[in-house]
Amino acid sequence: MLNFTFRNPTKILFGKNRIEEINKEIPAGSKVLITYGGGSIKSTGTLAKVKKALSGFELSEFGGIEPNPSYETLMKCVEQIKATPVDFILAVGGGSVIDGTKFIAAATLYSGDPWEILTSFGSKIKEALPFATILTLPATGSEMNSGAVITNRALHAKLPFGSPLLYPVFSVLDPEVTYTLPDSQISNGVVDAFVHVTEQYLTYPVDAKVQDRFAEGLLLTLIEDGPKALLDRENYEVRSNLMWSATMALNGLIGSGTPQDWATHMIGHEITALHGVDHARTLAIVLPSLLKVRKLEKKEKLLQYGERIWGITEGSEDERIDLAIKKTGDFFKSMGIGIKLSDYGILAEDIQTIVGQLKDHGMVKLGEKKDITPEVVEQILKLSV
Amino acid sequence: MLNFTFRNPTKILFGKNRIEEINKEIPAGSKVLITYGGGSIKSTGTLAKVKKALSGFELSEFGGIEPNPSYETLMKCVEQIKATPVDFILAVGGGSVIDGTKFIAAATLYSGDPWEILTSFGSKIKEALPFATILTLPATGSEMNSGAVITNRALHAKLPFGSPLLYPVFSVLDPEVTYTLPDSQISNGVVDAFVHVTEQYLTYPVDAKVQDRFAEGLLLTLIEDGPKALLDRENYEVRSNLMWSATMALNGLIGSGTPQDWATHMIGHEITALHGVDHARTLAIVLPSLLKVRKLEKKEKLLQYGERIWGITEGSEDERIDLAIKKTGDFFKSMGIGIKLSDYGILAEDIQTIVGQLKDHGMVKLGEKKDITPEVVEQILKLSV
């Protein structure tokens, strides 16, 4: 096991009707800004529930945070807060709204050019407004971590940042809120959470038995209950298990003391920035091909993954690994997610631009051993044509 | 899954040489009281490392916190702090030292009779001194939770309490520190952690798949690496896995959203209070018999436990459950821990006194369904004669 530091102070309120309790979690008398996305929280009634729970607080709103939240949009919210200060931000939405709110919370109190928050990967953040979340879409884990990814549309750049100051104070996880999600978003969430786990698990062994088994527990749960969520829309237990899996997949726990990869994410970000493909779908495009190309480097963990997740115990090592990778892609497809660039209208000749963008963003040594160079990325993407 | 609230703000510094970093985790200029037990931290050199790391801080000491820390001893420390105030307490030891330090941290700032902290199970605690831990014995999980158990020798009472104000600010988990532990303490720690997991896992199913699999991951790790720790004293990976398993077994995570039992612990506490048997050994006495008596109520989870932990898939349900319970006891015995009252010189005629003490402490409705009455406890203990 590698040395690690773990701390995660976010308070989780999990279950039915927990939104009703949030007035006890926000300091009395706070001016609260509610941030959200395209407005589905109005039609589903979630916004009304939140406002009812916060009666007595001075409330304001900022809506329209888009998927892959843009620097341009978020800076409008920062200007709104500077004109009309607030004490607390409550993000009501999925990973995009929460990620965007993290940027807003930091940028509002940032003294220099807020773009530096991204170019410094968050290291220049010295303070942030307190914020909390009402999660509506289980997927990114942003509700219980301190990281975020922001897109600059003008630059076609999608960049990650984080800071220990950016843990939500609390997050409400009510599985019933997810009943109204479209299938495509459920599928995206399951695949996103799945790949968050593999980024921290499919590397090389360091005999971290607890972390391995926790990761495997999340993968097995996503595989079991992901497809059920598409068939049985209002199954509370299924939605609970998916919601908690997605949070646990990226709250720092399973990756503590283990090597981490994240190349699939970095490559995927460029595909989203250039082609507008949903984040989770870019991961589904990249991961199976990346595993094929990195078969040798990831051999031991791929064999363990094949056996413990897919029950593969027969055949040569090579055959077992190939089958495990095939089953991974098949699982994504069973969730209705295409795993080829061509499924999204992206052509072989587009690969060079994707690789070029990675280079421009300094992403030239990716993976758990920092040896996924632009040449290896090209090889990976060619397998996904 | 049941509704739950989870928050655990303790910062974990895990790995080799992390003691060196603690000066960055305690506010500069703090007066620090170091608490410890019988003094083994002097002979092992751990106290010297701690003092070296804290050069520049004003240090004082309170040693002699015994196993099953007593109200009487801890109140002496409270008096010492009242005479010579400190800003921060650093517990260097195992669960007893850490539990005792939690009581000290709360009692020092308590305005009424400190015994009320125990009779109110901690609910009357309004403030506490900040404290942190250097863990030397992986077992109780106290280094990453907000609970403690204190013994009143005069009353032969061993009582639990807790408060959200009693999470350690940070805990250092250095597996190398455990190399010098005697076998008996390693065994106790493994059994203690094992039973912490079963208290939160062997109840009735609520389809909490993540929690179940995390619990199973901890049990499998303890079963795999527990015996190895007795054979191979300085195996860093084994010690790492045991240390992290013991912490994760009782930091609130695996029990969030699941029913919890804890009857084994409550019965065990009375055996320790009356007969001085090591805490973990009392658990080993009680658990197998409790599972036998509660076979029907715990049927589904016992079958799952048998299959996923012990690979038992053949035989009638009854046979599979019996075998799973037998393997549990055999595992404890393989760690050198006796599972019968007679192994500790306790006789059948002592059972009535144990049951009487439970009644005196109001423990008359135990277990996940609050239906383990004194009569059921008697039945359980008779199976352990």
Interface residues (C-beta under 8 A of the other chain):
Chain A: M1 L2 N3 F4 T5 F6 R7 N8 P9 T10 K11 I12 L13 F14 G15 K16 R18 F170 D207 A208 K209 V210 Q211 D212 R213 F214 E216 G217 L218 L220 T221 E224 D225 E237 S240 N241 W244 S245 M248 L253 S256 G257
Chain B: M1 L2 N3 F4 T5 F6 R7 N8 P9 T10 K11 I12 L13 F14 G15 K16 R18 F170 D207 A208 K209 V210 D212 R213 F214 E216 G217 L218 L220 T221 E224 D225 E237 S240 N241 W244 S245 M248 L253 S256 G257
